[in-house]
Amino acid sequence: MQLSKIQGENDFMVDEETGAIINTNIAEIEKSKERKKMIRAKNQEFQSLKAEVSDIKNLLVEITRKLGD
């Protein structure tokens, strides 16, 4: 891999073989990974809460049906 500096950019280099832009700022890369991890965790929590609300709704429907009999 042959990397060259990009004029006017301190944190990015270009791979001469592939033309790929490479971020060389390790701290920013780690921050980005942490943000993505937090977003995934929040999304999982949201999906879990949706499932729980659905379960509660189903239980309420069943209770009201049994009380109506």
N, CA, C and O atoms as a GROMACS GRO file, in nm:
protein
  276
    1MET      N    1   0.086  -0.117   0.000
    1MET     CA    2   0.000   0.000   0.000
    1MET      C    3   0.091   0.124   0.000
    1MET      O    4   0.173   0.141   0.090
    2GLN      N    5   0.076   0.206  -0.100
    2GLN     CA    6   0.153   0.331  -0.115
    2GLN      C    7   0.062   0.447  -0.078
    2GLN      O    8  -0.032   0.478  -0.151
    3LEU      N    9   0.090   0.514   0.036
    3LEU     CA   10   0.006   0.624   0.082
    3LEU      C   11   0.073   0.758   0.051
    3LEU      O   12   0.194   0.774   0.063
    4SER      N   13  -0.012   0.853   0.010
    4SER     CA   14   0.036   0.989  -0.014
    4SER      C   15  -0.053   1.087   0.060
    4SER      O   16  -0.173   1.065   0.074
    5LYS      N   17   0.008   1.195   0.108
    5LYS     CA   18  -0.069   1.298   0.178
    5LYS      C   19  -0.164   1.366   0.080
    5LYS      O   20  -0.135   1.378  -0.039
    6ILE      N   21  -0.277   1.410   0.132
    6ILE     CA   22  -0.373   1.487   0.054
    6ILE      C   23  -0.350   1.633   0.089
    6ILE      O   24  -0.351   1.670   0.206
    7GLN      N   25  -0.329   1.715  -0.011
    7GLN     CA   26  -0.300   1.855   0.012
    7GLN      C   27  -0.415   1.923   0.087
    7GLN      O   28  -0.531   1.912   0.047
    8GLY      N   29  -0.382   1.992   0.195
    8GLY     CA   30  -0.481   2.064   0.273
    8GLY      C   31  -0.553   1.978   0.376
    8GLY      O   32  -0.639   2.028   0.448
    9GLU      N   33  -0.520   1.849   0.383
    9GLU     CA   34  -0.584   1.758   0.479
    9GLU      C   35  -0.476   1.696   0.566
    9GLU      O   36  -0.378   1.640   0.516
   10ASN      N   37  -0.493   1.705   0.698
   10ASN     CA   38  -0.394   1.648   0.790
   10ASN      C   39  -0.428   1.505   0.830
   10ASN      O   40  -0.339   1.426   0.861
   11ASP      N   41  -0.557   1.472   0.830
   11ASP     CA   42  -0.600   1.342   0.883
   11ASP      C   43  -0.631   1.238   0.775
   11ASP      O   44  -0.673   1.127   0.808
   12PHE      N   45  -0.611   1.272   0.649
   12PHE     CA   46  -0.645   1.180   0.542
   12PHE      C   47  -0.528   1.162   0.446
   12PHE      O   48  -0.453   1.254   0.417
   13MET      N   49  -0.516   1.037   0.397
   13MET     CA   50  -0.416   1.006   0.295
   13MET      C   51  -0.487   0.927   0.186
   13MET      O   52  -0.595   0.872   0.208
   14VAL      N   53  -0.424   0.921   0.069
   14VAL     CA   54  -0.482   0.846  -0.041
   14VAL      C   55  -0.390   0.727  -0.072
   14VAL      O   56  -0.268   0.741  -0.078
   15ASP      N   57  -0.453   0.611  -0.091
   15ASP     CA   58  -0.381   0.491  -0.133
   15ASP      C   59  -0.359   0.503  -0.283
   15ASP      O   60  -0.455   0.503  -0.360
   16GLU      N   61  -0.235   0.512  -0.325
   16GLU     CA   62  -0.203   0.534  -0.466
   16GLU      C   63  -0.246   0.416  -0.553
   16GLU      O   64  -0.278   0.436  -0.670
   17GLU      N   65  -0.248   0.294  -0.499
   17GLU     CA   66  -0.283   0.176  -0.577
   17GLU      C   67  -0.433   0.167  -0.604
   17GLU      O   68  -0.475   0.131  -0.714
   18THR      N   69  -0.515   0.200  -0.503
   18THR     CA   70  -0.660   0.182  -0.516
   18THR      C   71  -0.737   0.313  -0.527
   18THR      O   72  -0.852   0.313  -0.571
   19GLY      N   73  -0.675   0.423  -0.487
   19GLY     CA   74  -0.743   0.551  -0.486
   19GLY      C   75  -0.829   0.572  -0.362
   19GLY      O   76  -0.900   0.672  -0.351
   20ALA      N   77  -0.823   0.478  -0.269
   20ALA     CA   78  -0.902   0.487  -0.147
   20ALA      C   79  -0.850   0.599  -0.057
   20ALA      O   80  -0.729   0.621  -0.046
   21ILE      N   81  -0.943   0.669   0.006
   21ILE     CA   82  -0.908   0.773   0.103
   21ILE      C   83  -0.900   0.707   0.240
   21ILE      O   84  -0.995   0.640   0.282
   22ILE      N   85  -0.790   0.724   0.310
   22ILE     CA   86  -0.766   0.661   0.439
   22ILE      C   87  -0.763   0.767   0.548
   22ILE      O   88  -0.689   0.865   0.539
   23ASN      N   89  -0.844   0.747   0.652
   23ASN     CA   90  -0.842   0.836   0.768
   23ASN      C   91  -0.728   0.789   0.859
   23ASN      O   92  -0.726   0.673   0.900
   24THR      N   93  -0.636   0.876   0.890
   24THR     CA   94  -0.522   0.838   0.973
   24THR      C   95  -0.534   0.891   1.115
   24THR      O   96  -0.442   0.875   1.195
   25ASN      N   97  -0.646   0.954   1.148
   25ASN     CA   98  -0.668   1.008   1.282
   25ASN      C   99  -0.731   0.898   1.368
   25ASN      O  100  -0.852   0.878   1.366
   26ILE      N  101  -0.647   0.827   1.441
   26ILE     CA  102  -0.690   0.712   1.522
   26ILE      C  103  -0.794   0.752   1.626
   26ILE      O  104  -0.890   0.678   1.649
   27ALA      N  105  -0.778   0.867   1.688
   27ALA     CA  106  -0.873   0.911   1.791
   27ALA      C  107  -1.011   0.930   1.731
   27ALA      O  108  -1.110   0.890   1.792
   28GLU      N  109  -1.021   0.990   1.614
   28GLU     CA  110  -1.151   1.010   1.549
   28GLU      C  111  -1.212   0.877   1.505
   28GLU      O  112  -1.333   0.859   1.511
   29ILE      N  113  -1.128   0.785   1.460
   29ILE     CA  114  -1.177   0.652   1.421
   29ILE      C  115  -1.239   0.583   1.542
   29ILE      O  116  -1.346   0.524   1.531
   30GLU      N  117  -1.171   0.590   1.658
   30GLU     CA  118  -1.223   0.528   1.780
   30GLU      C  119  -1.353   0.595   1.824
   30GLU      O  120  -1.445   0.526   1.867
   31LYS      N  121  -1.361   0.728   1.815
   31LYS     CA  122  -1.484   0.798   1.851
   31LYS      C  123  -1.599   0.754   1.761
   31LYS      O  124  -1.711   0.735   1.808
   32SER      N  125  -1.571   0.739   1.633
   32SER     CA  126  -1.673   0.696   1.538
   32SER      C  127  -1.722   0.555   1.571
   32SER      O  128  -1.842   0.528   1.567
   33LYS      N  129  -1.629   0.466   1.604
   33LYS     CA  130  -1.667   0.329   1.641
   33LYS      C  131  -1.755   0.330   1.765
   33LYS      O  132  -1.854   0.256   1.772
   34GLU      N  133  -1.720   0.413   1.863
   34GLU     CA  134  -1.798   0.421   1.988
   34GLU      C  135  -1.937   0.476   1.961
   34GLU      O  136  -2.035   0.427   2.017
   35ARG      N  137  -1.947   0.578   1.874
   35ARG     CA  138  -2.079   0.634   1.839
   35ARG      C  139  -2.166   0.527   1.772
   35ARG      O  140  -2.284   0.513   1.804
   36LYS      N  141  -2.107   0.451   1.680
   36LYS     CA  142  -2.182   0.346   1.612
   36LYS      C  143  -2.227   0.238   1.710
   36LYS      O  144  -2.338   0.186   1.700
   37LYS      N  145  -2.140   0.204   1.805
   37LYS     CA  146  -2.173   0.105   1.907
   37LYS      C  147  -2.291   0.152   1.992
   37LYS      O  148  -2.380   0.074   2.024
   38MET      N  149  -2.290   0.281   2.030
   38MET     CA  150  -2.398   0.337   2.110
   38MET      C  151  -2.529   0.340   2.032
   38MET      O  152  -2.636   0.312   2.087
   39ILE      N  153  -2.522   0.373   1.905
   39ILE     CA  154  -2.642   0.375   1.820
   39ILE      C  155  -2.701   0.234   1.811
   39ILE      O  156  -2.823   0.217   1.821
   40ARG      N  157  -2.615   0.134   1.791
   40ARG     CA  158  -2.664  -0.005   1.784
   40ARG      C  159  -2.730  -0.046   1.916
   40ARG      O  160  -2.835  -0.111   1.916
   41ALA      N  161  -2.669  -0.009   2.028
   41ALA     CA  162  -2.724  -0.044   2.159
   41ALA      C  163  -2.859   0.024   2.181
   41ALA      O  164  -2.952  -0.039   2.231
   42LYS      N  165  -2.870   0.150   2.143
   42LYS     CA  166  -2.998   0.221   2.157
   42LYS      C  167  -3.105   0.159   2.068
   42LYS      O  168  -3.220   0.148   2.107
   43ASN      N  169  -3.066   0.120   1.948
   43ASN     CA  170  -3.161   0.057   1.857
   43ASN      C  171  -3.209  -0.077   1.912
   43ASN      O  172  -3.327  -0.108   1.904
   44GLN      N  173  -3.117  -0.155   1.969
   44GLN     CA  174  -3.156  -0.283   2.029
   44GLN      C  175  -3.250  -0.261   2.147
   44GLN      O  176  -3.347  -0.334   2.164
   45GLU      N  177  -3.221  -0.161   2.228
   45GLU     CA  178  -3.308  -0.129   2.342
   45GLU      C  179  -3.447  -0.088   2.293
   45GLU      O  180  -3.548  -0.129   2.350
   46PHE      N  181  -3.452  -0.006   2.188
   46PHE     CA  182  -3.579   0.037   2.131
   46PHE      C  183  -3.659  -0.083   2.080
   46PHE      O  184  -3.779  -0.092   2.104
   47GLN      N  185  -3.593  -0.174   2.010
   47GLN     CA  186  -3.661  -0.292   1.958
   47GLN      C  187  -3.714  -0.379   2.072
   47GLN      O  188  -3.823  -0.435   2.063
   48SER      N  189  -3.636  -0.389   2.178
   48SER     CA  190  -3.679  -0.466   2.295
   48SER      C  191  -3.801  -0.402   2.360
   48SER      O  192  -3.895  -0.472   2.398
   49LEU      N  193  -3.801  -0.270   2.373
   49LEU     CA  194  -3.916  -0.200   2.432
   49LEU      C  195  -4.040  -0.216   2.344
   49LEU      O  196  -4.151  -0.231   2.396
   50LYS      N  197  -4.022  -0.211   2.213
   50LYS     CA  198  -4.135  -0.231   2.122
   50LYS      C  199  -4.196  -0.370   2.144
   50LYS      O  200  -4.318  -0.384   2.146
   51ALA      N  201  -4.112  -0.470   2.159
   51ALA     CA  202  -4.161  -0.606   2.180
   51ALA      C  203  -4.235  -0.616   2.313
   51ALA      O  204  -4.338  -0.682   2.322
   52GLU      N  205  -4.182  -0.552   2.417
   52GLU     CA  206  -4.247  -0.555   2.547
   52GLU      C  207  -4.383  -0.486   2.542
   52GLU      O  208  -4.480  -0.536   2.600
   53VAL      N  209  -4.392  -0.372   2.476
   53VAL     CA  210  -4.520  -0.301   2.462
   53VAL      C  211  -4.619  -0.388   2.387
   53VAL      O  212  -4.737  -0.392   2.422
   54SER      N  213  -4.573  -0.455   2.285
   54SER     CA  214  -4.660  -0.545   2.208
   54SER      C  215  -4.712  -0.658   2.298
   54SER      O  216  -4.830  -0.692   2.292
   55ASP      N  217  -4.624  -0.714   2.380
   55ASP     CA  218  -4.666  -0.820   2.473
   55ASP      C  219  -4.770  -0.768   2.571
   55ASP      O  220  -4.869  -0.836   2.598
   56ILE      N  221  -4.749  -0.649   2.625
   56ILE     CA  222  -4.844  -0.588   2.719
   56ILE      C  223  -4.979  -0.566   2.650
   56ILE      O  224  -5.084  -0.593   2.708
   57LYS      N  225  -4.974  -0.517   2.528
   57LYS     CA  226  -5.097  -0.495   2.452
   57LYS      C  227  -5.174  -0.626   2.434
   57LYS      O  228  -5.295  -0.632   2.453
   58ASN      N  229  -5.102  -0.730   2.398
   58ASN     CA  230  -5.167  -0.860   2.380
   58ASN      C  231  -5.228  -0.911   2.510
   58ASN      O  232  -5.337  -0.968   2.509
   59LEU      N  233  -5.158  -0.891   2.621
   59LEU     CA  234  -5.212  -0.933   2.750
   59LEU      C  235  -5.338  -0.854   2.786
   59LEU      O  236  -5.434  -0.911   2.837
   60LEU      N  237  -5.337  -0.724   2.758
   60LEU     CA  238  -5.455  -0.642   2.785
   60LEU      C  239  -5.574  -0.686   2.700
   60LEU      O  240  -5.688  -0.690   2.748
   61VAL      N  241  -5.549  -0.717   2.576
   61VAL     CA  242  -5.657  -0.766   2.488
   61VAL      C  243  -5.712  -0.896   2.542
   61VAL      O  244  -5.834  -0.916   2.544
   62GLU      N  245  -5.624  -0.984   2.586
   62GLU     CA  246  -5.669  -1.113   2.640
   62GLU      C  247  -5.747  -1.094   2.770
   62GLU      O  248  -5.849  -1.160   2.791
   63ILE      N  249  -5.702  -1.004   2.855
   63ILE     CA  250  -5.773  -0.977   2.982
   63ILE      C  251  -5.912  -0.921   2.954
   63ILE      O  252  -6.011  -0.966   3.012
   64THR      N  253  -5.921  -0.822   2.865
   64THR     CA  254  -6.050  -0.761   2.835
   64THR      C  255  -6.144  -0.863   2.770
   64THR      O  256  -6.265  -0.861   2.793
   65ARG      N  257  -6.088  -0.952   2.689
   65ARG     CA  258  -6.171  -1.056   2.626
   65ARG      C  259  -6.226  -1.150   2.733
   65ARG      O  260  -6.343  -1.187   2.730
   66LYS      N  261  -6.140  -1.190   2.829
   66LYS     CA  262  -6.185  -1.281   2.935
   66LYS      C  263  -6.285  -1.214   3.028
   66LYS      O  264  -6.379  -1.278   3.074
   67LEU      N  265  -6.265  -1.085   3.055
   67LEU     CA  266  -6.360  -1.014   3.141
   67LEU      C  267  -6.496  -0.995   3.071
   67LEU      O  268  -6.599  -0.984   3.137
   68GLY      N  269  -6.493  -0.991   2.939
   68GLY     CA  270  -6.616  -0.972   2.862
   68GLY      C  271  -6.698  -1.098   2.850
   68GLY      O  272  -6.817  -1.092   2.821
   69ASP      N  273  -6.635  -1.214   2.873
   69ASP     CA  274  -6.708  -1.342   2.862
   69ASP      C  275  -6.803  -1.366   2.973
   69ASP      O  276  -6.870  -1.469   2.976
   0.00000   0.00000   0.00000
